[in-house]
Amino acid sequence: MRHPSGKISLGGLVLLTLIVGGIYVGVMVVPFYVDNLDVKEAVAAAHNRAAQGAPDDSLRNTIIERTSDLGTHWERDQFDRDILVPGLGLTPEQISIERSDVTGKVRIEVEYSRRVRFKPTSHVRTLKFRVVQDGIPGQ
């Protein structure tokens, strides 16, 4: 990495830049994937409640309530500005529930996206997530 004269080589500089860039992206993106794990847990809890005969609206409310304090999301205010709001902001339309009367299977699917703003720039990327729990509830 160092030359005998004490200078840093170009390869060492590139390696250091890649390591720092990887750490930066990890710090910016990993919290969104950790929140997604909590969404998976909420969907699994709703799927287990389906075994008790809970109606679809109740299952949707379970998912929305359990994710209401996770992370943040962007919304437009009355002045058409983007503001950061607590919670994932899931809506019932983003949660689909399918039941099979023949097999007893229940499929719950949640699709949502999160916007990541890379600081200190204003570059924004959208991450799309999809969580599916399928099977016979309670097994």
Secondary structure as a PSIPRED ss2 file (coil, helix, strand):
# PSIPRED VFORMAT (PSIPRED V4.0)

   1 M C   1.000  0.000  0.000
   2 R E   0.000  0.000  1.000
   3 H C   1.000  0.000  0.000
   4 P C   1.000  0.000  0.000
   5 S C   1.000  0.000  0.000
   6 G C   1.000  0.000  0.000
   7 K C   1.000  0.000  0.000
   8 I E   0.000  0.000  1.000
   9 S C   1.000  0.000  0.000
  10 L H   0.000  1.000  0.000
  11 G H   0.000  1.000  0.000
  12 G H   0.000  1.000  0.000
  13 L H   0.000  1.000  0.000
  14 V H   0.000  1.000  0.000
  15 L H   0.000  1.000  0.000
  16 L H   0.000  1.000  0.000
  17 T H   0.000  1.000  0.000
  18 L H   0.000  1.000  0.000
  19 I H   0.000  1.000  0.000
  20 V H   0.000  1.000  0.000
  21 G H   0.000  1.000  0.000
  22 G H   0.000  1.000  0.000
  23 I H   0.000  1.000  0.000
  24 Y H   0.000  1.000  0.000
  25 V H   0.000  1.000  0.000
  26 G H   0.000  1.000  0.000
  27 V H   0.000  1.000  0.000
  28 M H   0.000  1.000  0.000
  29 V H   0.000  1.000  0.000
  30 V H   0.000  1.000  0.000
  31 P H   0.000  1.000  0.000
  32 F H   0.000  1.000  0.000
  33 Y H   0.000  1.000  0.000
  34 V H   0.000  1.000  0.000
  35 D H   0.000  1.000  0.000
  36 N H   0.000  1.000  0.000
  37 L H   0.000  1.000  0.000
  38 D H   0.000  1.000  0.000
  39 V H   0.000  1.000  0.000
  40 K H   0.000  1.000  0.000
  41 E H   0.000  1.000  0.000
  42 A H   0.000  1.000  0.000
  43 V H   0.000  1.000  0.000
  44 A H   0.000  1.000  0.000
  45 A H   0.000  1.000  0.000
  46 A H   0.000  1.000  0.000
  47 H H   0.000  1.000  0.000
  48 N H   0.000  1.000  0.000
  49 R H   0.000  1.000  0.000
  50 A H   0.000  1.000  0.000
  51 A C   1.000  0.000  0.000
  52 Q C   1.000  0.000  0.000
  53 G C   1.000  0.000  0.000
  54 A C   1.000  0.000  0.000
  55 P C   1.000  0.000  0.000
  56 D H   0.000  1.000  0.000
  57 D H   0.000  1.000  0.000
  58 S H   0.000  1.000  0.000
  59 L H   0.000  1.000  0.000
  60 R H   0.000  1.000  0.000
  61 N H   0.000  1.000  0.000
  62 T H   0.000  1.000  0.000
  63 I H   0.000  1.000  0.000
  64 I H   0.000  1.000  0.000
  65 E H   0.000  1.000  0.000
  66 R H   0.000  1.000  0.000
  67 T H   0.000  1.000  0.000
  68 S C   1.000  0.000  0.000
  69 D C   1.000  0.000  0.000
  70 L C   1.000  0.000  0.000
  71 G C   1.000  0.000  0.000
  72 T E   0.000  0.000  1.000
  73 H E   0.000  0.000  1.000
  74 W E   0.000  0.000  1.000
  75 E E   0.000  0.000  1.000
  76 R E   0.000  0.000  1.000
  77 D C   1.000  0.000  0.000
  78 Q C   1.000  0.000  0.000
  79 F C   1.000  0.000  0.000
  80 D C   1.000  0.000  0.000
  81 R C   1.000  0.000  0.000
  82 D E   0.000  0.000  1.000
  83 I E   0.000  0.000  1.000
  84 L E   0.000  0.000  1.000
  85 V E   0.000  0.000  1.000
  86 P E   0.000  0.000  1.000
  87 G C   1.000  0.000  0.000
  88 L C   1.000  0.000  0.000
  89 G C   1.000  0.000  0.000
  90 L C   1.000  0.000  0.000
  91 T C   1.000  0.000  0.000
  92 P H   0.000  1.000  0.000
  93 E H   0.000  1.000  0.000
  94 Q H   0.000  1.000  0.000
  95 I E   0.000  0.000  1.000
  96 S E   0.000  0.000  1.000
  97 I E   0.000  0.000  1.000
  98 E E   0.000  0.000  1.000
  99 R E   0.000  0.000  1.000
 100 S C   1.000  0.000  0.000
 101 D C   1.000  0.000  0.000
 102 V C   1.000  0.000  0.000
 103 T C   1.000  0.000  0.000
 104 G C   1.000  0.000  0.000
 105 K C   1.000  0.000  0.000
 106 V E   0.000  0.000  1.000
 107 R E   0.000  0.000  1.000
 108 I E   0.000  0.000  1.000
 109 E E   0.000  0.000  1.000
 110 V E   0.000  0.000  1.000
 111 E E   0.000  0.000  1.000
 112 Y E   0.000  0.000  1.000
 113 S E   0.000  0.000  1.000
 114 R E   0.000  0.000  1.000
 115 R E   0.000  0.000  1.000
 116 V E   0.000  0.000  1.000
 117 R E   0.000  0.000  1.000
 118 F E   0.000  0.000  1.000
 119 K C   1.000  0.000  0.000
 120 P C   1.000  0.000  0.000
 121 T C   1.000  0.000  0.000
 122 S C   1.000  0.000  0.000
 123 H E   0.000  0.000  1.000
 124 V E   0.000  0.000  1.000
 125 R E   0.000  0.000  1.000
 126 T E   0.000  0.000  1.000
 127 L E   0.000  0.000  1.000
 128 K E   0.000  0.000  1.000
 129 F E   0.000  0.000  1.000
 130 R E   0.000  0.000  1.000
 131 V E   0.000  0.000  1.000
 132 V E   0.000  0.000  1.000
 133 Q E   0.000  0.000  1.000
 134 D E   0.000  0.000  1.000
 135 G E   0.000  0.000  1.000
 136 I C   1.000  0.000  0.000
 137 P C   1.000  0.000  0.000
 138 G C   1.000  0.000  0.000
 139 Q C   1.000  0.000  0.000
